[in-house]
Amino acid sequence: MQGPIKEIEVVGAGTPYFVVLPDHETATAAADRLPPGAAQIMTHRSGRPWVAGRLAPGQVLLAEHGDTRLAVIGHCSVSAAELTATAAKVHEPHHLDRLGTDWAGSFHLIALIDGRVHIQGSASGLRRVFHGRLGALTLAADRADALADLLDASFDRSALALRLLVSVPHPLTDRTPWQNVTAVPPGSRLTLSSDGRQQAVTSWWRAPEPVLSLEDGAAALRQALETAVRVRSDGARTITADLSGGLDSTGLTMLAARERASLTAFTMENPDEADEDLRWARTAAAHLPQLNHIVYPADQLPGFLGGLVDADGVPLPVDVLPDEPSSAVVSAPRMRAAKEMATAHGSRLHLDGFGGDQLLTGHPGYEHDLLRSRPLLALKRLHTLHELTGFQRRPALRDLLDGRSYRHWLATETAALARQRPPRPQNSAFAWGGTLRLPRWITPEAGHLITQELRHAAGTALPLAAARGRHGDLLEIQNTGRMIRQLHQAVATADFTPASPFLDDQVVHACLAVRPDERVTPWELKPLLKAALADVLPRELLTRRTKGDGALIAAEGFERHRRDIAGLWDSSALAELGLIDPEPLRALFRRPYSPRLHERAMPTTIGCELWTRAARRAPAAART
């Protein structure tokens, strides 16, 4: 039997999500508990719900051929005819492997092959898959909280404690804050038996070998970016874009303007006179006569820490929060205010440049690798980096000469974390990872939970790649995909979609295929992107070697809102769980703003506190 091609329109208020259910009456009963607005997106042959939830219009495509069914959820370049042809050719799960990078866009792929269900997200981590047990059955979803609600899952205190670390080391980055809710690693797929009683997780993506020259890599990146923008630009919907003045967002805006007769782009005017982003944004806009360029003052958005607590001391509403604890919560009010500006201009989809920095600047660990393969070039690069950044020579030399395995490094860091006395020297940027440190407000019990988890992980930990630089790149990309996914959750609805094309798997693949010593150099800012868009970006912008920051905005926002946030610690949910001591946090908010004190552990703890409060006072269904 060959079924018709179906493009399914699923509309409902609230954040988009979906769950995947086995063909069993118990799973059907669970689906009946989904929040109002949920719909059956696809059904099993029996008529029971297979995929249910709430998704944006035009982002679900289904094809059938015989007993094979394929469903694509998200933005994808595949056409209905191509999906049907693919369904006829897919006979084994490994046939799905290449589709994630053959097709442009950002999407989930769900397949039914020989009675087994296969679900995969993206290699970048922007689209995730979670699974858990309901009795003997396995259910899956693209949001951890939606699945936790169906399974009536409890908090995992150890996982919550881990989220208080500034940087959670691999492989603990994928731990969810719920018991019985497990994340599928980025680049892997979940396979379920037809009755939902058996499950397996297998890898479908492998990073490409970095063998391309800058010239060849630039051509591949150009094609990937053009296609990524075109996938979002097709159709009559109105789209908008960030035009920050940086290379990443400017390049996407220039490409989008080529696809559309008119385009609206937004630039924030930073009050810091040293910030040059607005000047560069205006330079780019001058080359786009069809562009509606809107410049707005920084105070039109909530400041740093603004909007997290209202005038009565009530924290953010639950529908703003991501499905997991995250420092992204601190940016949620700004994201929502920016969304309101975009939708006021009719926007249904908004392009941003998130992810470009991580792909195009590369991880410093590559210098560790280069020192072993091309030592003279490595020393020359390191000399230039020292002149530019002034990194401390002693820790840098220690880490550059360090040949320990990742497992040995993590075990050593864990043992040192457990001691915490005397203060430990910082790792340099050339180590496997940053120095593990507990914030001062962590309780002894929480510190014990964290140390236990780290010790357990260190016993079997493997890096994401054998080479330190490639491991660092992949981890940065996945961490960024996780963070941007959570930012998107703050604003995504059925009628508005944020989009980050740099985190499309096809774009990630194109960047990682370039030799790292050519993709990243200390003598040029983002040479790969400049080469890829040399005829698109204004010639003036190709000479830019600086990058703006928001230090002044952060300092002003902290001073304006620190008393509001300080009140959180008087009734802290994390303190009730025995994970933090509120007094050091109160003291932190009495001190003048300092990037070293207030920009790392503090936002992480605020995000965890706000998320925990919301998750305790309302079921996950309220958020989804």
C-alpha positions as CSV (number, residue, x, y, z in Angstrom):
1,M,0.0,0.0,0.0
2,Q,1.3,3.5,-0.9
3,G,-0.5,6.2,1.1
4,P,-1.0,9.8,0.0
5,I,1.5,12.5,0.9
6,K,0.2,14.5,3.8
7,E,1.2,17.9,5.0
8,I,-0.4,18.2,8.4
9,E,-1.4,21.6,9.9
10,V,-1.4,21.4,13.7
11,V,-2.2,24.7,15.4
12,G,-2.7,25.5,19.1
13,A,-1.8,28.1,21.6
14,G,1.4,27.8,23.5
15,T,4.9,26.4,23.0
16,P,5.2,23.8,20.2
17,Y,6.0,20.2,21.3
18,F,5.3,16.6,20.3
19,V,5.3,13.2,22.0
20,V,5.8,9.8,20.3
21,L,3.6,6.9,21.7
22,P,3.7,3.2,21.2
23,D,0.7,1.3,19.8
24,H,-0.8,0.4,23.2
25,E,-3.9,1.3,25.2
26,T,-1.8,2.4,28.1
27,A,0.0,5.0,25.9
28,T,-3.4,6.1,24.5
29,A,-4.6,6.7,28.1
30,A,-1.4,8.8,28.7
31,A,-2.1,10.8,25.6
32,D,-5.5,11.7,27.0
33,R,-3.7,13.6,29.7
34,L,-1.9,16.0,27.3
35,P,-2.8,19.7,27.9
36,P,-5.6,21.4,26.0
37,G,-4.8,22.2,22.4
38,A,-2.9,18.9,21.8
39,A,-3.8,17.1,18.6
40,Q,-3.2,13.7,17.1
41,I,-0.5,14.5,14.5
42,M,-0.2,10.9,13.3
43,T,-1.9,7.6,14.2
44,H,-0.9,4.0,14.2
45,R,-2.6,1.6,11.8
46,S,-4.8,0.7,14.7
47,G,-6.1,4.2,15.0
48,R,-4.3,4.9,18.3
49,P,-2.2,8.1,18.5
50,W,1.4,7.7,17.3
51,V,2.6,11.3,17.4
52,A,0.6,13.9,19.3
53,G,1.2,17.5,20.5
54,R,1.1,21.0,19.2
55,L,3.2,22.2,16.2
56,A,3.5,25.2,14.0
57,P,1.6,25.2,10.6
58,G,3.5,23.9,7.7
59,Q,6.2,22.1,9.7
60,V,5.0,18.6,9.5
61,L,5.3,16.4,6.4
62,L,4.4,12.7,6.2
63,A,5.0,10.1,3.4
64,E,4.1,6.4,3.2
65,H,5.3,3.6,1.0
66,G,4.2,0.1,1.9
67,D,4.8,-0.4,5.6
68,T,7.4,2.4,5.7
69,R,6.4,5.8,7.0
70,L,8.5,8.9,7.3
71,A,7.6,12.1,9.1
72,V,9.7,15.4,9.1
73,I,8.9,18.0,11.8
74,G,10.5,21.4,11.5
75,H,12.1,23.4,8.6
76,C,13.4,21.0,5.9
77,S,14.3,21.4,2.3
78,V,12.7,18.0,1.4
79,S,9.7,18.2,-0.9
80,A,6.6,16.0,-0.7
81,A,7.7,14.1,-3.8
82,E,11.3,13.6,-2.5
83,L,10.0,12.3,0.9
84,T,7.8,9.8,-0.9
85,A,10.7,8.7,-3.1
86,T,12.9,8.3,0.0
87,A,10.2,6.3,1.8
88,A,10.4,3.8,-1.1
89,K,14.2,3.5,-0.7
90,V,14.5,3.2,3.1
91,H,14.7,-0.4,4.2
92,E,17.2,-0.3,7.1
93,P,17.7,2.3,9.9
94,H,21.2,3.2,8.6
95,H,19.5,4.4,5.4
96,L,18.3,7.4,7.6
97,D,21.8,8.4,8.5
98,R,22.6,10.6,5.6
99,L,19.3,12.4,5.5
100,G,20.2,14.6,8.4
101,T,22.9,16.3,6.3
102,D,21.5,15.6,2.8
103,W,18.5,17.8,3.6
104,A,18.9,21.4,4.6
105,G,17.2,22.9,7.6
106,S,16.6,22.0,11.2
107,F,14.2,19.2,11.9
108,H,13.2,16.0,13.6
109,L,12.9,12.8,11.6
110,I,10.5,10.0,12.7
111,A,10.5,6.8,10.7
112,L,8.5,3.5,10.9
113,I,10.5,0.7,9.3
114,D,9.6,-3.0,9.7
115,G,7.4,-2.2,12.7
116,R,10.2,-0.3,14.6
117,V,10.0,3.4,15.3
118,H,13.1,5.6,14.9
119,I,13.3,9.1,16.2
120,Q,16.2,11.5,15.7
121,G,16.9,15.2,16.3
122,S,19.9,17.2,15.2
123,A,23.6,16.7,15.6
124,S,24.0,20.3,16.9
125,G,21.6,19.6,19.8
126,L,19.1,22.3,18.7
127,R,16.5,19.6,18.3
128,R,16.5,17.0,21.1
129,V,14.8,13.6,21.8
130,F,14.0,12.4,25.3
131,H,12.6,9.1,26.4
132,G,11.2,7.4,29.6
133,R,9.3,4.4,30.8
134,L,5.6,4.3,31.5
135,G,5.4,0.9,33.1
136,A,6.8,-1.5,30.5
137,L,6.4,1.0,27.7
138,T,8.9,3.6,26.4
139,L,7.5,7.1,25.4
140,A,9.5,9.8,23.7
141,A,9.2,13.6,23.3
142,D,11.1,16.6,22.0
143,R,10.7,18.4,25.4
144,A,11.9,17.0,28.7
145,D,9.1,18.6,30.7
146,A,6.3,17.4,28.4
147,L,7.6,13.8,28.9
148,A,8.1,14.3,32.6
149,D,4.4,15.4,32.9
150,L,3.2,12.3,31.1
151,L,5.3,10.0,33.3
152,D,4.6,11.9,36.5
153,A,8.4,12.1,36.9
154,S,10.0,13.4,40.1
155,F,13.0,15.8,40.5
156,D,16.5,14.3,40.3
157,R,18.3,16.2,43.1
158,S,21.7,15.1,41.9
159,A,21.0,16.4,38.4
160,L,19.7,19.7,39.8
161,A,22.9,20.0,41.8
162,L,25.0,19.5,38.7
163,R,23.2,22.3,37.0
164,L,24.6,24.7,39.5
165,L,28.1,24.2,38.1
166,V,29.2,26.9,35.7
167,S,30.3,24.4,33.1
168,V,29.0,20.8,33.4
169,P,31.6,18.4,31.8
170,H,30.8,15.9,29.2
171,P,29.0,13.4,29.4
172,L,26.9,14.8,32.2
173,T,25.7,17.7,30.0
174,D,22.9,15.4,28.9
175,R,21.5,14.6,32.4
176,T,17.9,15.9,32.7
177,P,16.6,17.2,36.0
178,W,13.9,14.5,36.1
179,Q,14.1,10.9,37.2
180,N,13.0,8.5,34.4
181,V,13.6,11.1,31.7
182,T,16.7,10.4,29.6
183,A,18.2,12.5,26.8
184,V,19.3,11.0,23.6
185,P,22.8,12.4,22.8
186,P,22.9,14.8,19.9
187,G,23.6,13.0,16.6
188,S,22.0,9.7,17.9
189,R,18.6,8.2,17.3
190,L,16.2,6.4,19.6
191,T,14.7,3.1,18.3
192,L,11.5,1.6,19.8
193,S,10.0,-1.8,19.1
194,S,6.5,-1.8,17.7
195,D,5.0,-2.5,21.2
196,G,7.2,0.1,22.9
197,R,8.7,-2.5,25.3
198,Q,12.3,-2.5,23.8
199,Q,14.5,0.5,23.1
200,A,18.0,1.2,21.7
201,V,20.1,4.3,21.1
202,T,22.5,4.4,18.2
203,S,24.6,7.1,16.5
204,W,23.6,8.4,13.1
205,W,26.0,11.3,12.7
206,R,29.8,11.5,12.7
207,A,31.8,14.7,12.4
208,P,33.4,15.0,9.0
209,E,37.2,14.7,8.6
210,P,38.7,18.2,8.5
211,V,40.4,17.9,5.1
212,L,39.0,20.8,3.0
213,S,41.0,23.9,2.2
214,L,39.6,27.3,3.0
215,E,38.6,27.8,-0.6
216,D,36.7,24.5,-0.9
217,G,35.2,24.9,2.5
218,A,34.0,28.4,1.8
219,A,32.1,27.1,-1.3
220,A,30.4,24.4,0.8
221,L,29.5,26.8,3.6
222,R,28.2,29.3,1.1
223,Q,25.9,26.7,-0.4
224,A,24.8,25.5,3.0
225,L,23.9,29.0,4.3
226,E,22.1,29.9,1.1
227,T,20.0,26.8,1.3
228,A,19.4,27.2,5.1
229,V,18.0,30.7,4.5
230,R,16.0,29.7,1.5
231,V,14.3,26.9,3.4
232,R,13.0,29.6,5.9
233,S,12.2,32.1,3.2
234,D,10.0,30.0,1.0
235,G,6.3,30.9,1.2
236,A,4.3,34.0,1.8
237,R,4.9,34.4,5.5
238,T,6.7,37.5,6.7
239,I,10.1,37.0,8.1
240,T,12.4,39.3,10.1
241,A,16.1,39.2,11.0
242,D,18.7,40.3,13.5
243,L,21.2,42.8,12.0
244,S,23.5,43.1,15.0
245,G,26.4,44.4,12.9
246,G,28.4,41.2,13.5
247,L,29.5,39.1,10.6
248,D,27.2,36.2,11.4
249,S,23.8,38.0,11.6
250,T,24.8,40.4,8.8
251,G,25.7,37.6,6.5
252,L,22.3,35.9,7.1
253,T,20.5,39.2,6.6
254,M,22.2,39.8,3.3
255,L,21.4,36.3,2.1
256,A,17.7,36.7,3.2
257,A,17.4,40.0,1.4
258,R,18.4,38.2,-1.8
259,E,15.5,35.8,-1.4
260,R,12.8,38.4,-0.7
261,A,11.5,41.6,-2.2
262,S,11.3,43.2,1.3
263,L,12.8,42.3,4.6
264,T,12.7,44.0,8.1
265,A,15.9,43.8,10.2
266,F,16.5,45.0,13.8
267,T,19.6,46.6,15.4
268,M,20.0,47.5,19.0
269,E,21.8,50.7,19.8
270,N,24.3,50.0,22.6
271,P,24.9,53.0,24.9
272,D,28.5,52.0,25.1
273,E,30.4,54.4,22.8
274,A,33.1,51.8,22.4
275,D,30.7,49.4,20.7
276,E,30.9,49.6,16.9
277,D,28.0,47.2,16.0
278,L,25.6,49.9,15.0
279,R,28.0,51.5,12.7
280,W,28.7,48.2,11.0
281,A,25.0,47.4,10.8
282,R,24.2,50.7,9.1
283,T,27.0,50.1,6.7
284,A,25.4,46.8,5.7
285,A,21.9,48.2,5.6
286,A,23.1,50.9,3.1
287,H,23.8,48.1,0.6
288,L,20.2,46.8,0.8
289,P,17.7,49.4,-0.6
290,Q,14.8,47.0,0.0
291,L,15.6,46.6,3.7
292,N,13.4,48.1,6.4
293,H,16.1,48.8,9.0
294,I,14.8,49.5,12.5
295,V,17.3,50.8,15.1
296,Y,16.0,50.8,18.6
297,P,17.7,51.9,21.9
298,A,18.9,49.3,24.3
299,D,16.5,50.4,27.0
300,Q,13.6,49.3,24.8
301,L,14.4,45.8,26.0
302,P,14.6,44.7,29.7
303,G,18.1,45.2,31.0
304,F,20.3,42.5,32.4
305,L,18.3,40.6,35.1
306,G,15.3,42.8,34.1
307,G,11.8,41.2,33.8
308,L,12.7,38.1,35.9
309,V,10.7,39.3,38.9
310,D,7.7,41.7,38.7
311,A,6.9,44.6,41.0
312,D,5.3,42.3,43.5
313,G,8.3,40.0,43.6
314,V,6.6,37.3,41.6
315,P,9.0,35.4,39.3
316,L,8.6,34.7,35.6
317,P,5.4,32.9,34.5
318,V,5.9,29.2,33.8
319,D,5.3,29.5,30.0
320,V,8.5,31.5,29.6
321,L,10.8,28.9,31.1
322,P,12.6,26.2,29.2
323,D,12.1,22.5,29.7
324,E,15.3,22.3,31.8
325,P,17.2,24.6,34.2
326,S,19.4,27.0,32.2
327,S,21.0,30.4,32.4
328,A,19.1,31.1,29.2
329,V,16.2,32.1,31.6
330,V,18.1,35.3,32.3
331,S,17.7,36.3,28.7
332,A,14.1,35.2,28.3
333,P,12.5,38.6,29.0
334,R,14.8,40.3,26.4
335,M,14.0,37.6,23.9
336,R,10.3,38.1,24.4
337,A,10.5,41.8,24.1
338,A,12.4,41.4,20.9
339,K,9.8,39.0,19.6
340,E,7.0,41.5,20.3
341,M,8.9,44.0,18.1
342,A,9.2,41.5,15.3
343,T,5.5,40.3,15.5
344,A,4.4,44.0,15.5
345,H,5.9,44.1,12.0
346,G,4.0,40.9,11.0
347,S,6.9,38.5,11.5
348,R,6.1,34.8,11.6
349,L,9.8,33.7,11.6
350,H,12.9,35.5,12.9
351,L,16.4,34.8,11.8
352,D,19.3,35.2,14.2
353,G,23.1,34.5,14.0
354,F,23.4,32.3,17.1
355,G,25.9,29.6,16.8
356,G,28.2,31.4,14.4
357,D,30.8,32.2,17.0
358,Q,31.2,28.6,18.1
359,L,31.5,27.3,14.5
360,L,33.7,30.0,13.1
361,T,36.1,30.9,15.9
362,G,37.0,27.3,16.8
363,H,38.2,25.9,20.1
364,P,41.7,26.8,21.5
365,G,42.4,23.1,22.0
366,Y,43.3,22.9,18.3
367,E,46.6,24.6,19.3
368,H,47.3,21.6,21.5
369,D,46.8,19.3,18.5
370,L,48.8,21.5,16.1
371,L,51.7,21.6,18.5
372,R,52.1,17.9,17.9
373,S,51.6,17.9,14.1
374,R,53.1,21.2,13.0
375,P,55.0,22.6,16.0
376,L,56.6,25.6,14.2
377,L,53.3,26.8,13.0
378,A,51.8,26.2,16.4
379,L,54.5,28.3,18.2
380,K,54.0,31.1,15.7
381,R,50.2,31.1,16.3
382,L,50.6,30.9,20.1
383,H,53.0,33.9,20.1
384,T,50.3,35.9,18.2
385,L,47.6,34.7,20.5
386,H,49.6,35.8,23.5
387,E,50.1,39.2,22.0
388,L,46.3,39.5,21.4
389,T,44.9,38.0,24.6
390,G,47.8,38.2,27.1
391,F,47.0,34.6,28.4
392,Q,49.1,33.5,31.3
393,R,52.1,31.5,30.0
394,R,52.6,29.1,32.9
395,P,49.1,27.4,32.9
396,A,49.1,27.6,29.1
397,L,52.4,25.8,28.8
398,R,51.2,23.2,31.4
399,D,48.1,22.4,29.5
400,L,49.7,22.5,26.0
401,L,52.3,19.9,27.1
402,D,49.7,17.8,29.0
403,G,49.1,14.5,27.1
404,R,46.6,13.0,29.6
405,S,43.5,11.3,28.3
406,Y,40.1,12.9,28.8
407,R,39.1,10.3,31.4
408,H,42.3,10.9,33.3
409,W,41.7,14.7,33.1
410,L,38.1,14.4,34.4
411,A,39.2,12.1,37.3
412,T,41.9,14.5,38.3
413,E,39.5,17.5,38.2
414,T,36.9,15.5,40.2
415,A,39.5,14.6,42.9
416,A,40.6,18.3,43.1
417,L,37.0,19.5,43.3
418,A,36.4,17.2,46.2
419,R,39.3,18.8,48.1
420,Q,38.6,22.5,47.2
421,R,41.5,23.6,49.5
422,P,43.7,25.4,48.8
423,P,42.3,27.4,45.9
424,R,43.2,25.7,42.7
425,P,45.0,27.3,39.7
426,Q,42.8,27.9,36.7
427,N,43.1,25.7,33.7
428,S,44.0,27.5,30.5
429,A,41.9,27.5,27.4
430,F,44.1,24.7,26.0
431,A,43.0,22.1,28.5
432,W,40.3,19.5,28.0
433,G,37.9,21.8,29.9
434,G,37.7,24.5,32.4
435,T,38.6,24.2,36.1
436,L,35.7,22.5,38.0
437,R,34.7,24.8,40.9
438,L,31.7,24.8,43.2
439,P,30.0,28.2,43.7
440,R,30.5,29.5,47.2
441,W,26.8,29.1,48.0
442,I,26.7,25.3,47.3
443,T,25.8,23.3,50.4
444,P,28.1,20.4,51.5
445,E,25.3,18.0,50.6
446,A,25.0,19.4,47.1
447,G,28.8,19.3,46.8
448,H,28.7,15.7,47.8
449,L,26.0,14.9,45.2
450,I,28.0,16.6,42.5
451,T,31.3,14.9,43.4
452,Q,29.5,11.5,43.3
453,E,28.1,12.1,39.9
454,L,31.5,13.3,38.6
455,R,33.3,10.3,40.0
456,H,30.8,7.9,38.4
457,A,31.1,9.6,35.0
458,A,34.9,9.8,35.2
459,G,35.2,6.0,35.4
460,T,33.9,5.5,31.9
461,A,34.0,8.9,30.2
462,L,35.1,9.2,26.6
463,P,35.7,12.4,24.7
464,L,33.5,13.4,21.8
465,A,36.7,13.1,19.6
466,A,40.2,11.8,20.2
467,A,41.8,15.2,19.4
468,R,41.4,17.9,22.1
469,G,40.4,20.6,19.6
470,R,37.8,18.6,17.8
471,H,36.3,17.4,21.2
472,G,36.2,21.1,22.3
473,D,34.5,22.2,19.1
474,L,31.8,19.5,19.3
475,L,31.1,20.2,22.9
476,E,30.8,23.9,22.3
477,I,28.4,23.3,19.4
478,Q,26.3,21.0,21.5
479,N,26.3,23.3,24.5
480,T,25.3,26.2,22.2
481,G,22.6,24.2,20.6
482,R,21.2,23.4,24.0
483,M,21.3,27.0,25.1
484,I,19.7,28.4,21.9
485,R,17.1,25.7,22.0
486,Q,16.1,26.9,25.5
487,L,16.1,30.6,24.3
488,H,13.9,29.6,21.5
489,Q,11.5,27.9,23.9
490,A,10.9,31.3,25.6
491,V,9.4,32.8,22.4
492,A,8.3,30.0,20.1
493,T,4.6,29.6,19.5
494,A,2.4,28.1,16.8
495,D,2.5,31.4,14.9
496,F,6.1,32.5,15.5
497,T,9.3,30.6,15.0
498,P,12.8,31.7,15.9
499,A,15.5,30.3,13.6
500,S,19.3,29.9,14.0
501,P,20.6,28.6,10.6
502,F,24.2,28.4,11.8
503,L,23.1,25.4,14.0
504,D,21.6,23.5,11.0
505,D,23.4,20.2,10.7
506,Q,24.3,20.9,7.1
507,V,26.0,24.2,8.1
508,V,27.8,22.6,11.0
509,H,29.0,19.8,8.7
510,A,30.4,22.3,6.2
511,C,32.3,24.2,8.8
512,L,33.8,21.2,10.5
513,A,35.0,19.7,7.2
514,V,37.6,22.6,6.9
515,R,41.1,22.2,8.2
516,P,41.2,23.8,11.6
517,D,44.4,25.8,11.0
518,E,42.6,27.5,8.0
519,R,39.2,27.7,9.5
520,V,40.5,29.6,12.5
521,T,43.6,31.8,12.6
522,P,44.8,34.4,15.2
523,W,45.5,36.8,12.3
524,E,41.9,37.1,11.0
525,L,38.4,37.1,12.4
526,K,36.2,34.3,10.9
527,P,38.1,33.9,7.7
528,L,35.9,31.0,6.6
529,L,32.7,33.1,6.7
530,K,34.4,36.0,5.0
531,A,35.6,33.8,2.2
532,A,32.1,32.2,1.9
533,L,30.3,35.5,1.6
534,A,33.0,37.6,0.0
535,D,30.6,38.8,-2.7
536,V,27.7,39.2,-0.3
537,L,29.1,41.1,2.6
538,P,30.0,44.8,2.1
539,R,33.7,45.2,1.4
540,E,34.1,47.4,4.4
541,L,32.7,44.7,6.7
542,L,35.3,42.2,5.4
543,T,38.0,44.3,7.1
544,R,36.3,44.2,10.6
545,R,38.5,42.6,13.2
546,T,36.6,43.6,16.4
547,K,33.5,42.2,18.2
548,G,31.2,44.2,20.5
549,D,30.1,43.1,23.9
550,G,27.4,44.0,26.4
551,A,29.5,44.8,29.4
552,L,27.9,48.3,30.0
553,I,24.4,46.9,29.6
554,A,25.1,44.1,32.0
555,A,26.5,46.5,34.6
556,E,23.6,48.9,34.4
557,G,21.0,46.1,34.5
558,F,22.6,44.6,37.5
559,E,22.5,47.8,39.4
560,R,18.9,48.5,38.4
561,H,17.5,45.0,39.3
562,R,19.8,43.5,41.9
563,R,17.5,44.2,44.8
564,D,14.6,42.5,43.0
565,I,16.7,39.4,42.4
566,A,18.1,39.4,45.9
567,G,14.6,38.8,47.2
568,L,14.6,35.4,45.5
569,W,16.9,34.0,48.1
570,D,14.6,34.8,51.0
571,S,12.3,32.0,49.8
572,S,14.6,29.9,47.7
573,A,13.3,26.6,46.2
574,L,16.9,25.4,45.9
575,A,17.5,26.2,49.6
576,E,14.4,24.2,50.5
577,L,15.9,21.3,48.6
578,G,19.1,21.6,50.5
579,L,21.2,22.6,47.5
580,I,22.3,26.2,48.2
581,D,23.0,28.5,51.2
582,P,21.2,31.8,50.4
583,E,23.5,34.0,52.5
584,P,26.5,34.1,50.1
585,L,24.0,35.0,47.3
586,R,22.5,37.8,49.3
587,A,26.0,39.1,49.9
588,L,26.8,38.9,46.2
589,F,23.9,41.2,45.4
590,R,25.2,43.7,47.9
591,R,28.5,44.1,46.0
592,P,29.1,46.4,43.1
593,Y,28.9,44.7,39.6
594,S,32.0,42.8,38.5
595,P,32.1,40.5,35.4
596,R,34.3,38.0,37.3
597,L,31.8,37.8,40.2
598,H,28.4,38.3,38.5
599,E,28.6,36.8,34.9
600,R,29.3,33.1,35.4
601,A,27.9,31.2,38.4
602,M,25.3,33.8,39.3
603,P,23.1,33.6,36.1
604,T,23.4,29.8,36.2
605,T,22.0,29.7,39.8
606,I,19.3,32.3,39.0
607,G,18.1,30.1,36.0
608,C,18.1,27.0,38.2
609,E,16.2,28.8,41.0
610,L,13.5,30.2,38.7
611,W,13.1,26.9,36.9
612,T,12.8,24.9,40.1
613,R,10.2,27.3,41.5
614,A,8.1,27.1,38.4
615,A,8.4,23.3,38.1
616,R,7.4,22.8,41.8
617,R,4.4,25.1,41.7
618,A,2.9,24.0,38.3
619,P,2.8,20.8,36.2
620,A,4.9,20.7,33.1
621,A,1.7,20.8,31.1
622,A,1.3,24.5,32.1
623,R,4.5,25.3,30.2
624,T,3.8,23.2,27.1
